Amino acid sequence: MVIEVKSFSEGAYDSEVIYTINGFMLADHLNVLNATAKVYSHNNRVALLGLGSPDLWINDGKYSLWTSNESPRADNFMMGKTPTTETWFGVFSNNPAAQDWKVKHAFSNDTGLVNLHSIASGGVGDLFFFVGIAPNKITDQYQTLIGKQRETC
């Protein structure tokens, strides 16, 4: 089964595919996800915010997310921008289990395609996708799902 997330502009979904789940397995003690995302790229680095990295531009490699007592965790949320449209997308993996995310360029000439491979040691395989025209629209959708942080004095 292939699941596609399409770009979004002016209140309607476009035909451009920006995130594709190429395959997945959800089992009691193992969750696997293979996906392709279309994001800005430059000098073999991709513009993905999240995956436990404080940087916007990340290199190919493995990004490990560990379990914690906090749920949901911000590092389970990833956000990127497509290179050809004004579309931003977000992916939230609501899984408290330890996870490894492998990021690997699937392109030449900076076309923006990136392979994402995730392995989790178990847990419930909840994935949420957000699409919008600005990063604040994505974070608003994310915060609507998980709840907004309470202000303290």
Legacy VTK file of the C-alpha trace (Angstrom):
# vtk DataFile Version 3.0
C-alpha trace
ASCII
DATASET POLYDATA
POINTS 153 float
0.000 0.000 0.000
1.271 3.484 -0.883
-0.057 6.561 0.939
0.517 10.002 -0.599
0.274 13.442 1.010
-0.286 16.234 -1.527
0.696 19.899 -1.489
-1.721 22.578 -0.349
-2.313 26.129 -1.553
-5.130 28.650 -1.297
-7.494 26.312 0.542
-7.191 23.332 -1.826
-4.921 20.336 -2.261
-2.734 20.353 -5.366
-1.600 17.409 -7.440
2.044 17.505 -6.304
2.958 14.642 -3.977
5.139 15.927 -1.133
5.261 12.926 1.218
4.841 9.278 0.302
4.668 6.293 2.613
6.144 3.522 0.494
5.589 0.771 3.037
5.125 0.126 6.714
4.840 -2.659 9.262
3.109 -2.251 12.616
3.637 -5.130 15.046
3.628 -5.587 18.819
7.380 -5.126 19.215
8.471 -3.525 15.946
7.244 -0.626 13.826
8.896 0.109 10.468
8.143 2.988 8.099
9.655 3.693 4.670
8.814 7.092 3.206
9.952 9.675 0.680
9.639 13.410 1.307
10.107 16.298 -1.105
11.956 19.107 0.703
14.405 21.929 0.089
17.963 20.698 -0.180
21.368 22.283 -0.618
24.906 20.861 -0.564
23.719 17.374 0.411
21.757 18.695 3.387
17.980 18.752 3.661
15.628 21.230 5.298
13.850 19.088 7.873
13.140 20.521 11.280
12.841 18.000 14.070
14.055 14.445 14.577
15.751 15.572 17.787
18.114 17.915 15.921
18.235 21.640 16.788
19.295 22.476 13.211
17.034 23.108 10.238
19.550 21.718 7.731
20.402 18.102 8.505
22.805 15.686 6.842
22.248 12.125 5.751
22.482 9.922 8.793
20.705 8.269 11.688
18.753 10.292 14.243
17.843 8.384 17.405
14.858 9.342 19.543
14.712 7.860 23.011
11.820 7.222 25.313
11.015 9.726 28.025
8.364 10.347 30.637
7.032 13.270 28.615
4.345 12.587 26.089
4.048 13.764 23.443
7.676 14.653 22.800
8.596 17.478 20.453
11.371 15.437 18.807
8.748 13.041 17.396
7.533 15.910 15.221
9.189 16.713 11.890
8.440 19.664 9.606
9.686 20.521 6.118
9.007 22.806 3.144
8.641 21.701 -0.453
11.059 23.195 -2.997
8.480 23.882 -5.726
5.393 25.162 -3.915
4.650 27.233 -0.836
3.573 24.089 0.983
4.846 23.131 4.417
4.187 19.708 5.888
4.497 18.125 9.289
4.678 14.513 10.412
4.080 13.535 14.034
4.977 10.021 15.152
3.147 9.576 18.443
5.135 6.594 19.656
6.784 6.522 23.099
9.167 3.731 22.099
12.782 4.315 21.113
13.064 5.159 17.405
15.783 5.467 14.790
15.133 7.697 11.768
17.525 7.288 8.825
17.702 10.190 6.371
19.213 9.500 2.951
19.194 11.689 -0.167
17.394 9.950 -3.006
18.315 12.475 -5.621
20.886 14.282 -7.685
20.854 17.932 -8.758
18.940 18.982 -5.623
15.493 17.806 -6.743
14.524 17.519 -3.091
13.594 13.854 -2.728
14.750 12.310 0.534
14.281 8.744 1.761
13.167 8.372 5.376
13.334 5.025 7.139
12.098 4.656 10.701
12.396 1.713 13.056
10.735 1.763 16.477
11.122 -0.899 19.150
7.362 -1.159 19.594
4.527 0.981 20.777
1.391 2.123 19.040
1.979 3.234 15.454
0.135 6.561 15.367
1.161 8.867 12.499
-0.360 12.285 11.931
0.184 14.466 8.833
-0.258 18.226 8.626
-0.219 20.350 5.464
-0.354 24.143 5.205
1.015 27.272 3.546
3.197 28.480 6.439
5.136 26.919 9.337
2.867 28.545 11.926
-0.129 26.819 10.281
1.610 23.474 10.777
2.472 24.148 14.417
-1.091 25.366 15.056
-2.453 22.060 13.723
0.102 20.122 15.787
-0.768 22.042 18.965
-4.488 21.541 18.323
-3.826 17.801 18.300
-1.559 17.578 21.363
-2.780 20.627 23.315
-1.163 23.999 23.779
1.382 24.560 26.483
-0.055 26.289 29.520
1.506 29.618 30.375
2.926 29.834 33.882
3.778 32.905 35.893
LINES 1 154
153 0 1 2 3 4 5 6 7 8 9 10 11 12 13 14 15 16 17 18 19 20 21 22 23 24 25 26 27 28 29 30 31 32 33 34 35 36 37 38 39 40 41 42 43 44 45 46 47 48 49 50 51 52 53 54 55 56 57 58 59 60 61 62 63 64 65 66 67 68 69 70 71 72 73 74 75 76 77 78 79 80 81 82 83 84 85 86 87 88 89 90 91 92 93 94 95 96 97 98 99 100 101 102 103 104 105 106 107 108 109 110 111 112 113 114 115 116 117 118 119 120 121 122 123 124 125 126 127 128 129 130 131 132 133 134 135 136 137 138 139 140 141 142 143 144 145 146 147 148 149 150 151 152
